[in-house]
Amino acid sequence: MNEGLKLENINALFEKFELPNFNSSSVIYGCINPKFWKFALYQELAVLDIKHFLIYFDSNEIILIGLTVTGDFTYNVLQIPMTSISNMTFKKGWINSKFEFTTTENKRYPFKVPNFVLTAKWQKPNLANIITTYINQ
């Protein structure tokens, strides 16, 4: 449980999938909530459709690593080149922030990003680093 939120495990996953060199200050946790109609139709069961991710920022790409509800790796890794990202926005909130980007294929990724995570003490400083380095350029 919560194995996917430990930096040493994330580093091992990067080595396993031969991803770029892991920078521990360039990763944050985020989730994508289901569409509103799913909540209206399925009510509480729509919560099971929340998708959890580690979002890794690199100068050349954004890497999305799937997580289970309990915070373990699903081993679904999606690499999105920065050249295929057409729009990137970040809205800071008090408890949760919203990070969204759209690809050139009009695929939208609307993440809800908590400003702090109890089991991942790195979330708050990493979020500040990513905002200044990758989003507010």
SEDOLO-9913 format. One record per atom (N, C-alpha, C): residue number from 1; atom name; z negated, y negated, x. Coordinates in pm, whole numbers, padded with zeros to 5 digits, always signed. Each point is the difference from the previous one (the first is absolute). Layout:
N
+-----+------+--------+--------+--------+
!  nr ! atom !      z !      y !      x !
+-----+------+--------+--------+--------+
! NUM !   CA !      Z !      Y !      X !
...
+-----+------+--------+--------+--------+
// end
This chain:
137
+-----+------+--------+--------+--------+
!  nr ! atom !      z !      y !      x !
+-----+------+--------+--------+--------+
!   1 !    N ! +00000 ! +00117 ! +00083 !
!   1 !   CA ! +00000 ! -00117 ! -00083 !
!   1 !    C ! +00000 ! -00124 ! +00088 !
!   2 !    N ! +00083 ! -00096 ! -00033 !
!   2 !   CA ! +00016 ! -00126 ! +00074 !
!   2 !    C ! +00050 ! +00021 ! +00142 !
!   3 !    N ! +00063 ! +00112 ! +00029 !
!   3 !   CA ! +00053 ! +00025 ! +00134 !
!   3 !    C ! +00114 ! -00096 ! +00033 !
!   4 !    N ! +00072 ! -00047 ! -00101 !
!   4 !   CA ! +00112 ! -00090 ! +00021 !
!   4 !    C ! -00040 ! -00142 ! +00030 !
!   5 !    N ! -00129 ! -00031 ! -00011 !
!   5 !   CA ! -00046 ! -00135 ! +00027 !
!   5 !    C ! -00068 ! -00014 ! +00136 !
!   6 !    N ! +00005 ! +00105 ! +00079 !
!   6 !   CA ! -00058 ! -00004 ! +00135 !
!   6 !    C ! +00111 ! -00030 ! +00100 !
!   7 !    N ! -00022 ! -00100 ! +00083 !
!   7 !   CA ! +00104 ! -00046 ! +00092 !
!   7 !    C ! +00049 ! +00109 ! +00095 !
!   8 !    N ! -00090 ! +00087 ! +00046 !
!   8 !   CA ! +00043 ! +00106 ! +00092 !
!   8 !    C ! +00091 ! +00101 ! -00072 !
!   9 !    N ! -00023 ! +00022 ! -00129 !
!   9 !   CA ! +00086 ! +00090 ! -00076 !
!   9 !    C ! +00137 ! -00063 ! -00027 !
!  10 !    N ! +00000 ! -00131 ! -00023 !
!  10 !   CA ! +00127 ! -00071 ! -00020 !
!  10 !    C ! +00082 ! +00005 ! +00129 !
!  11 !    N ! -00066 ! -00020 ! +00112 !
!  11 !   CA ! +00067 ! +00007 ! +00130 !
!  11 !    C ! +00059 ! +00139 ! +00022 !
!  12 !    N ! -00074 ! +00104 ! -00035 !
!  12 !   CA ! +00051 ! +00137 ! +00014 !
!  12 !    C ! +00121 ! +00024 ! -00090 !
!  13 !    N ! -00003 ! -00057 ! -00119 !
!  13 !   CA ! +00115 ! +00013 ! -00091 !
!  13 !    C ! +00123 ! -00068 ! +00058 !
!  14 !    N ! -00019 ! -00117 ! +00062 !
!  14 !   CA ! +00112 ! -00071 ! +00063 !
!  14 !    C ! +00061 ! +00084 ! +00112 !
!  15 !    N ! -00085 ! +00067 ! +00076 !
!  15 !   CA ! +00051 ! +00087 ! +00107 !
!  15 !    C ! +00073 ! +00121 ! -00059 !
!  16 !    N ! -00054 ! +00057 ! -00106 !
!  16 !   CA ! +00060 ! +00118 ! -00062 !
!  16 !    C ! +00140 ! -00029 ! -00055 !
!  17 !    N ! +00016 ! -00116 ! -00064 !
!  17 !   CA ! +00129 ! -00036 ! -00060 !
!  17 !    C ! +00088 ! -00082 ! +00095 !
!  18 !    N ! -00044 ! -00017 ! +00124 !
!  18 !   CA ! +00073 ! -00075 ! +00102 !
!  18 !    C ! +00037 ! -00140 ! -00048 !
!  19 !    N ! -00100 ! -00068 ! -00056 !
!  19 !   CA ! +00016 ! -00139 ! -00044 !
!  19 !    C ! -00026 ! -00092 ! +00117 !
!  20 !    N ! +00025 ! -00131 ! -00014 !
!  20 !   CA ! -00024 ! -00092 ! +00113 !
!  20 !    C ! -00146 ! +00006 ! +00047 !
!  21 !    N ! -00024 ! -00054 ! +00118 !
!  21 !   CA ! -00136 ! -00004 ! +00052 !
!  21 !    C ! -00094 ! -00063 ! -00101 !
!  22 !    N ! -00113 ! +00064 ! -00026 !
!  22 !   CA ! -00095 ! -00044 ! -00102 !
!  22 !    C ! -00083 ! -00117 ! +00050 !
!  23 !    N ! +00001 ! -00108 ! -00077 !
!  23 !   CA ! -00084 ! -00117 ! +00027 !
!  23 !    C ! -00104 ! -00004 ! -00112 !
!  24 !    N ! -00125 ! +00022 ! +00034 !
!  24 !   CA ! -00105 ! +00014 ! -00102 !
!  24 !    C ! -00024 ! -00126 ! -00081 !
!  25 !    N ! +00052 ! -00114 ! +00042 !
!  25 !   CA ! -00020 ! -00124 ! -00076 !
!  25 !    C ! +00119 ! -00032 ! -00091 !
!  26 !    N ! +00094 ! +00093 ! -00014 !
!  26 !   CA ! +00120 ! -00025 ! -00081 !
!  26 !    C ! +00010 ! +00091 ! -00122 !
!  27 !    N ! -00111 ! +00059 ! -00041 !
!  27 !   CA ! +00000 ! +00090 ! -00115 !
!  27 !    C ! -00100 ! -00049 ! -00105 !
!  28 !    N ! +00040 ! +00008 ! -00127 !
!  28 !   CA ! -00090 ! -00033 ! -00111 !
!  28 !    C ! +00017 ! +00106 ! -00109 !
!  29 !    N ! -00099 ! +00005 ! -00088 !
!  29 !   CA ! +00005 ! +00088 ! -00115 !
!  29 !    C ! +00047 ! -00081 ! -00121 !
!  30 !    N ! +00084 ! +00061 ! -00083 !
!  30 !   CA ! +00043 ! -00063 ! -00124 !
!  30 !    C ! +00037 ! +00105 ! -00103 !
!  31 !    N ! +00011 ! -00042 ! -00125 !
!  31 !   CA ! +00039 ! +00094 ! -00104 !
!  31 !    C ! +00098 ! -00068 ! -00096 !
!  32 !    N ! +00078 ! +00083 ! -00066 !
!  32 !   CA ! +00094 ! -00048 ! -00101 !
!  32 !    C ! -00048 ! +00055 ! -00134 !
!  33 !    N ! -00032 ! -00089 ! -00091 !
!  33 !   CA ! -00046 ! +00041 ! -00132 !
!  33 !    C ! +00117 ! +00040 ! -00088 !
!  34 !    N ! -00024 ! +00086 ! -00100 !
!  34 !   CA ! +00106 ! +00036 ! -00094 !
!  34 !    C ! +00042 ! -00121 ! -00083 !
!  35 !    N ! +00115 ! +00010 ! -00060 !
!  35 !   CA ! +00049 ! -00106 ! -00088 !
!  35 !    C ! -00093 ! -00014 ! -00120 !
!  36 !    N ! -00002 ! -00118 ! -00060 !
!  36 !   CA ! -00088 ! -00027 ! -00113 !
!  36 !    C ! +00025 ! +00095 ! -00116 !
!  37 !    N ! +00125 ! +00036 ! -00024 !
!  37 !   CA ! +00029 ! +00087 ! -00113 !
!  37 !    C ! -00064 ! +00138 ! +00015 !
!  38 !    N ! -00021 ! +00044 ! +00124 !
!  38 !   CA ! -00066 ! +00128 ! +00020 !
!  38 !    C ! -00147 ! -00007 ! -00040 !
!  39 !    N ! -00063 ! -00115 ! +00030 !
!  39 !   CA ! -00139 ! -00017 ! -00045 !
!  39 !    C ! -00006 ! -00006 ! -00152 !
!  40 !    N ! +00096 ! -00067 ! -00063 !
!  40 !   CA ! +00001 ! -00011 ! -00145 !
!  40 !    C ! +00025 ! +00136 ! -00066 !
!  41 !    N ! +00088 ! +00079 ! +00060 !
!  41 !   CA ! +00035 ! +00128 ! -00059 !
!  41 !    C ! -00100 ! +00111 ! +00033 !
!  42 !    N ! -00039 ! +00009 ! +00127 !
!  42 !   CA ! -00086 ! +00110 ! +00044 !
!  42 !    C ! -00146 ! -00038 ! +00017 !
!  43 !    N ! -00032 ! -00126 ! -00013 !
!  43 !   CA ! -00135 ! -00054 ! +00012 !
!  43 !    C ! -00064 ! +00039 ! +00133 !
!  44 !    N ! -00113 ! +00069 ! -00003 !
!  44 !   CA ! -00072 ! +00031 ! +00124 !
!  44 !    C ! +00077 ! +00094 ! +00093 !
!  45 !    N ! +00089 ! +00080 ! -00053 !
!  45 !   CA ! +00076 ! +00094 ! +00084 !
!  45 !    C ! +00099 ! -00072 ! +00092 !
!  46 !    N ! +00032 ! -00123 ! -00031 !
!  46 !   CA ! +00092 ! -00076 ! +00086 !
!  46 !    C ! -00060 ! -00025 ! +00138 !
!  47 !    N ! -00132 ! +00005 ! +00010 !
!  47 !   CA ! -00067 ! -00019 ! +00129 !
!  47 !    C ! +00044 ! +00107 ! +00099 !
!  48 !    N ! +00036 ! +00118 ! -00050 !
!  48 !   CA ! +00045 ! +00108 ! +00088 !
!  48 !    C ! +00134 ! -00031 ! +00066 !
!  49 !    N ! +00069 ! -00102 ! -00050 !
!  49 !   CA ! +00132 ! -00036 ! +00054 !
!  49 !    C ! -00008 ! -00112 ! +00105 !
!  50 !    N ! -00121 ! -00041 ! +00038 !
!  50 !   CA ! -00015 ! -00100 ! +00106 !
!  50 !    C ! +00044 ! +00064 ! +00132 !
!  51 !    N ! +00084 ! -00071 ! +00074 !
!  51 !   CA ! +00049 ! +00050 ! +00129 !
!  51 !    C ! -00072 ! -00074 ! +00113 !
!  52 !    N ! -00062 ! +00075 ! +00089 !
!  52 !   CA ! -00078 ! -00055 ! +00110 !
!  52 !    C ! +00080 ! +00010 ! +00130 !
!  53 !    N ! -00007 ! -00105 ! +00081 !
!  53 !   CA ! +00078 ! -00006 ! +00124 !
!  53 !    C ! -00077 ! -00064 ! +00113 !
!  54 !    N ! +00036 ! +00039 ! +00121 !
!  54 !   CA ! -00028 ! -00079 ! +00119 !
!  54 !    C ! +00129 ! -00075 ! +00028 !
!  55 !    N ! -00011 ! -00130 ! +00023 !
!  55 !   CA ! +00117 ! -00084 ! +00026 !
!  55 !    C ! -00010 ! -00044 ! +00146 !
!  56 !    N ! +00096 ! +00043 ! +00079 !
!  56 !   CA ! +00001 ! -00033 ! +00142 !
!  56 !    C ! +00112 ! -00098 ! +00028 !
!  57 !    N ! -00034 ! -00109 ! +00069 !
!  57 !   CA ! +00097 ! -00104 ! +00033 !
!  57 !    C ! +00038 ! +00010 ! +00146 !
!  58 !    N ! +00129 ! -00005 ! +00023 !
!  58 !   CA ! +00057 ! -00002 ! +00133 !
!  58 !    C ! +00105 ! -00111 ! +00000 !
!  59 !    N ! +00037 ! -00049 ! +00114 !
!  59 !   CA ! +00101 ! -00107 ! +00002 !
!  59 !    C ! +00134 ! +00046 ! -00053 !
!  60 !    N ! +00027 ! +00131 ! +00005 !
!  60 !   CA ! +00130 ! +00052 ! -00043 !
!  60 !    C ! -00002 ! +00065 ! -00138 !
!  61 !    N ! -00118 ! +00038 ! -00049 !
!  61 !   CA ! -00005 ! +00073 ! -00126 !
!  61 !    C ! -00139 ! -00005 ! -00064 !
!  62 !    N ! -00004 ! +00038 ! -00127 !
!  62 !   CA ! -00125 ! +00024 ! -00071 !
!  62 !    C ! -00003 ! +00150 ! -00028 !
!  63 !    N ! -00111 ! +00062 ! +00033 !
!  63 !   CA ! -00015 ! +00144 ! -00020 !
!  63 !    C ! -00104 ! +00023 ! -00109 !
!  64 !    N ! +00039 ! +00075 ! -00103 !
!  64 !   CA ! -00090 ! +00035 ! -00109 !
!  64 !    C ! -00041 ! +00146 ! +00015 !
!  65 !    N ! -00130 ! +00023 ! +00004 !
!  65 !   CA ! -00054 ! +00135 ! +00015 !
!  65 !    C ! -00079 ! +00032 ! -00126 !
!  66 !    N ! +00041 ! +00104 ! -00070 !
!  66 !   CA ! -00064 ! +00037 ! -00125 !
!  66 !    C ! -00139 ! +00058 ! +00020 !
!  67 !    N ! -00090 ! -00035 ! -00093 !
!  67 !   CA ! -00136 ! +00052 ! +00000 !
!  67 !    C ! -00030 ! +00063 ! -00135 !
!  68 !    N ! -00091 ! +00096 ! +00000 !
!  68 !   CA ! -00047 ! +00057 ! -00126 !
!  68 !    C ! -00107 ! -00092 ! -00059 !
!  69 !    N ! -00046 ! +00034 ! -00118 !
!  69 !   CA ! -00107 ! -00077 ! -00065 !
!  69 !    C ! -00126 ! +00000 ! +00086 !
!  70 !    N ! -00024 ! +00108 ! +00072 !
!  70 !   CA ! -00121 ! +00010 ! +00082 !
!  70 !    C ! +00018 ! -00059 ! +00140 !
!  71 !    N ! +00118 ! -00053 ! +00030 !
!  71 !   CA ! +00022 ! -00066 ! +00129 !
!  71 !    C ! +00052 ! +00090 ! +00110 !
!  72 !    N ! +00050 ! +00117 ! -00034 !
!  72 !   CA ! +00060 ! +00088 ! +00099 !
!  72 !    C ! +00151 ! -00023 ! +00005 !
!  73 !    N ! +00064 ! +00040 ! +00109 !
!  73 !   CA ! +00144 ! -00019 ! +00014 !
!  73 !    C ! +00078 ! +00093 ! -00094 !
!  74 !    N ! +00107 ! -00053 ! -00058 !
!  74 !   CA ! +00094 ! +00085 ! -00074 !
!  74 !    C ! +00116 ! +00039 ! +00089 !
!  75 !    N ! +00010 ! -00059 ! +00116 !
!  75 !   CA ! +00106 ! +00021 ! +00098 !
!  75 !    C ! +00137 ! -00047 ! -00051 !
!  76 !    N ! -00002 ! -00087 ! -00100 !
!  76 !   CA ! +00122 ! -00069 ! -00041 !
!  76 !    C ! +00007 ! -00130 ! +00079 !
!  77 !    N ! +00098 ! -00013 ! +00085 !
!  77 !   CA ! +00015 ! -00118 ! +00084 !
!  77 !    C ! +00135 ! -00063 ! -00029 !
!  78 !    N ! -00004 ! -00129 ! -00032 !
!  78 !   CA ! +00123 ! -00074 ! -00030 !
!  78 !    C ! +00010 ! -00117 ! +00098 !
!  79 !    N ! +00110 ! -00006 ! +00072 !
!  79 !   CA ! +00024 ! -00107 ! +00096 !
!  79 !    C ! +00104 ! -00095 ! -00058 !
!  80 !    N ! -00036 ! -00127 ! -00013 !
!  80 !   CA ! +00090 ! -00100 ! -00058 !
!  80 !    C ! +00028 ! -00104 ! +00108 !
!  81 !    N ! +00123 ! -00010 ! +00048 !
!  81 !   CA ! +00032 ! -00099 ! +00103 !
!  81 !    C ! -00019 ! -00144 ! -00052 !
!  82 !    N ! -00047 ! -00087 ! +00086 !
!  82 !   CA ! -00019 ! -00141 ! -00038 !
!  82 !    C ! +00132 ! -00064 ! -00041 !
!  83 !    N ! +00111 ! +00048 ! +00055 !
!  83 !   CA ! +00130 ! -00057 ! -00035 !
!  83 !    C ! +00039 ! +00030 ! -00144 !
!  84 !    N ! -00060 ! +00102 ! -00061 !
!  84 !   CA ! +00033 ! +00032 ! -00140 !
!  84 !    C ! -00101 ! -00059 ! -00098 !
!  85 !    N ! -00091 ! -00084 ! +00047 !
!  85 !   CA ! -00096 ! -00066 ! -00088 !
!  85 !    C ! +00052 ! -00139 ! -00031 !
!  86 !    N ! +00022 ! -00025 ! -00129 !
!  86 !   CA ! +00058 ! -00128 ! -00040 !
!  86 !    C ! -00105 ! -00104 ! -00037 !
!  87 !    N ! -00116 ! +00043 ! -00044 !
!  87 !   CA ! -00103 ! -00094 ! -00044 !
!  87 !    C ! -00137 ! +00061 ! +00027 !
!  88 !    N ! -00092 ! -00083 ! +00053 !
!  88 !   CA ! -00136 ! +00046 ! +00028 !
!  88 !    C ! -00097 ! -00110 ! -00041 !
!  89 !    N ! -00096 ! +00032 ! -00088 !
!  89 !   CA ! -00099 ! -00099 ! -00044 !
!  89 !    C ! -00140 ! +00057 ! +00013 !
!  90 !    N ! -00096 ! -00089 ! +00016 !
!  90 !   CA ! -00141 ! +00037 ! +00006 !
!  90 !    C ! -00080 ! -00105 ! -00075 !
!  91 !    N ! -00082 ! +00044 ! -00095 !
!  91 !   CA ! -00087 ! -00090 ! -00075 !
!  91 !    C ! -00143 ! +00044 ! +00021 !
!  92 !    N ! -00078 ! -00088 ! +00062 !
!  92 !   CA ! -00139 ! +00032 ! +00032 !
!  92 !    C ! -00086 ! -00017 ! -00123 !
!  93 !    N ! -00083 ! +00098 ! -00025 !
!  93 !   CA ! -00096 ! -00005 ! -00108 !
!  93 !    C ! -00141 ! +00008 ! +00055 !
!  94 !    N ! -00097 ! -00009 ! -00089 !
!  94 !   CA ! -00139 ! +00001 ! +00045 !
!  94 !    C ! -00044 ! +00140 ! +00041 !
!  95 !    N ! +00031 ! +00100 ! -00081 !
!  95 !   CA ! -00035 ! +00138 ! +00030 !
!  95 !    C ! +00123 ! +00081 ! +00039 !
!  96 !    N ! +00107 ! -00016 ! -00075 !
!  96 !   CA ! +00126 ! +00068 ! +00027 !
!  96 !    C ! +00111 ! -00101 ! +00024 !
!  97 !    N ! +00091 ! +00035 ! +00084 !
!  97 !   CA ! +00117 ! -00083 ! +00024 !
!  97 !    C ! +00123 ! +00077 ! -00047 !
!  98 !    N ! +00111 ! -00071 ! -00012 !
!  98 !   CA ! +00125 ! +00064 ! -00041 !
!  98 !    C ! +00103 ! -00020 ! +00110 !
!  99 !    N ! +00055 ! +00111 ! +00045 !
!  99 !   CA ! +00105 ! -00001 ! +00100 !
!  99 !    C ! +00121 ! +00068 ! -00063 !
! 100 !    N ! +00112 ! -00067 ! +00007 !
! 100 !   CA ! +00121 ! +00056 ! -00061 !
! 100 !    C ! +00119 ! -00026 ! +00089 !
! 101 !    N ! +00087 ! +00099 ! +00008 !
! 101 !   CA ! +00127 ! -00021 ! +00066 !
! 101 !    C ! +00109 ! +00071 ! -00078 !
! 102 !    N ! +00121 ! -00051 ! +00016 !
! 102 !   CA ! +00117 ! +00055 ! -00067 !
! 102 !    C ! +00104 ! +00031 ! +00107 !
! 103 !    N ! +00065 ! +00115 ! -00015 !
! 103 !   CA ! +00104 ! +00038 ! +00095 !
! 103 !    C ! +00135 ! -00054 ! -00048 !
! 104 !    N ! +00098 ! +00008 ! +00085 !
! 104 !   CA ! +00134 ! -00046 ! -00036 !
! 104 !    C ! +00061 ! +00087 ! -00109 !
! 105 !    N ! -00052 ! +00121 ! -00021 !
! 105 !   CA ! +00045 ! +00087 ! -00109 !
! 105 !    C ! -00074 ! -00030 ! -00131 !
! 106 !    N ! -00075 ! -00112 ! -00004 !
! 106 !   CA ! -00080 ! -00043 ! -00115 !
! 106 !    C ! -00112 ! +00096 ! -00036 !
! 107 !    N ! -00050 ! +00074 ! +00096 !
! 107 !   CA ! -00119 ! +00084 ! -00020 !
! 107 !    C ! -00122 ! -00087 ! +00027 !
! 108 !    N ! -00088 ! -00008 ! -00098 !
! 108 !   CA ! -00117 ! -00088 ! +00006 !
! 108 !    C ! -00125 ! +00082 ! +00032 !
! 109 !    N ! -00082 ! -00051 ! +00092 !
! 109 !   CA ! -00125 ! +00063 ! +00039 !
! 109 !    C ! -00115 ! -00099 ! -00024 !
! 110 !    N ! -00063 ! +00003 ! -00120 !
! 110 !   CA ! -00110 ! -00093 ! -00031 !
! 110 !    C ! -00136 ! +00063 ! +00030 !
! 111 !    N ! -00058 ! -00033 ! +00114 !
! 111 !   CA ! -00127 ! +00058 ! +00041 !
! 111 !    C ! -00118 ! -00087 ! -00041 !
! 112 !    N ! -00106 ! +00067 ! -00041 !
! 112 !   CA ! -00130 ! -00064 ! -00017 !
! 112 !    C ! -00079 ! +00037 ! +00125 !
! 113 !    N ! -00045 ! -00101 ! +00073 !
! 113 !   CA ! -00066 ! +00022 ! +00128 !
! 113 !    C ! -00143 ! -00053 ! -00009 !
! 114 !    N ! -00101 ! +00087 ! +00008 !
! 114 !   CA ! -00138 ! -00050 ! +00000 !
! 114 !    C ! -00027 ! -00076 ! +00129 !
! 115 !    N ! -00078 ! -00107 ! -00011 !
! 115 !   CA ! -00030 ! -00081 ! +00118 !
! 115 !    C ! -00098 ! +00071 ! +00093 !
! 116 !    N ! -00075 ! +00096 ! -00052 !
! 116 !   CA ! -00086 ! +00083 ! +00084 !
! 116 !    C ! -00012 ! +00138 ! -00064 !
! 117 !    N ! -00018 ! +00101 ! +00085 !
! 117 !   CA ! -00016 ! +00138 ! -00045 !
! 117 !    C ! -00124 ! +00054 ! +00071 !
! 118 !    N ! -00094 ! +00055 ! -00076 !
! 118 !   CA ! -00125 ! +00047 ! +00059 !
! 118 !    C ! +00021 ! +00109 ! +00104 !
! 119 !    N ! +00093 ! +00090 ! -00024 !
! 119 !   CA ! +00022 ! +00111 ! +00093 !
! 119 !    C ! +00099 ! -00034 ! +00111 !
! 120 !    N ! +00056 ! -00120 ! -00004 !
! 120 !   CA ! +00094 ! -00044 ! +00104 !
! 120 !    C ! -00038 ! -00141 ! +00042 !
! 121 !    N ! -00092 ! -00008 ! +00094 !
! 121 !   CA ! -00050 ! -00131 ! +00045 !
! 121 !    C ! +00108 ! -00086 ! +00063 !
! 122 !    N ! +00113 ! +00061 ! +00038 !
! 122 !   CA ! +00110 ! -00071 ! +00064 !
! 122 !    C ! +00086 ! -00077 ! -00099 !
! 123 !    N ! -00017 ! +00020 ! -00130 !
! 123 !   CA ! +00088 ! -00061 ! -00100 !
! 123 !    C ! -00001 ! -00153 ! +00008 !
! 124 !    N ! -00117 ! -00061 ! +00001 !
! 124 !   CA ! -00009 ! -00147 ! -00004 !
! 124 !    C ! +00060 ! -00065 ! +00124 !
! 125 !    N ! -00037 ! +00040 ! +00123 !
! 125 !   CA ! +00063 ! -00063 ! +00116 !
! 125 !    C ! +00150 ! +00030 ! +00012 !
! 126 !    N ! +00040 ! +00121 ! -00038 !
! 126 !   CA ! +00142 ! +00035 ! +00006 !
! 126 !    C ! +00081 ! -00081 ! -00100 !
! 127 !    N ! -00056 ! -00024 ! -00118 !
! 127 !   CA ! +00069 ! -00080 ! -00100 !
! 127 !    C ! +00023 ! -00142 ! +00052 !
! 128 !    N ! -00100 ! -00057 ! +00064 !
! 128 !   CA ! +00016 ! -00135 ! +00057 !
! 128 !    C ! +00106 ! -00001 ! +00109 !
! 129 !    N ! +00002 ! +00103 ! +00085 !
! 129 !   CA ! +00098 ! +00011 ! +00107 !
! 129 !    C ! +00141 ! +00013 ! -00056 !
! 130 !    N ! +00018 ! +00081 ! -00101 !
! 130 !   CA ! +00133 ! +00023 ! -00058 !
! 130 !    C ! +00051 ! -00124 ! -00069 !
! 131 !    N ! -00086 ! -00072 ! -00070 !
! 131 !   CA ! +00042 ! -00123 ! -00067 !
! 131 !    C ! +00054 ! -00100 ! +00100 !
! 132 !    N ! -00072 ! -00019 ! +00110 !
! 132 !   CA ! +00044 ! -00100 ! +00098 !
! 132 !    C ! +00119 ! +00048 ! +00083 !
! 133 !    N ! +00007 ! +00129 ! +00029 !
! 133 !   CA ! +00106 ! +00052 ! +00089 !
! 133 !    C ! +00129 ! +00031 ! -00071 !
! 134 !    N ! -00006 ! +00062 ! -00117 !
! 134 !   CA ! +00122 ! +00051 ! -00063 !
! 134 !    C ! +00042 ! -00073 ! -00128 !
! 135 !    N ! -00095 ! -00052 ! -00075 !
! 135 !   CA ! +00035 ! -00057 ! -00129 !
! 135 !    C ! +00023 ! -00152 ! +00007 !
! 136 !    N ! -00090 ! -00071 ! +00063 !
! 136 !   CA ! +00014 ! -00146 ! +00011 !
! 136 !    C ! +00066 ! -00038 ! +00131 !
! 137 !    N ! +00124 ! +00040 ! +00017 !
! 137 !   CA ! +00071 ! -00031 ! +00123 !
! 137 !    C ! +00076 ! -00129 ! -00013 !
+-----+------+--------+--------+--------+
// end
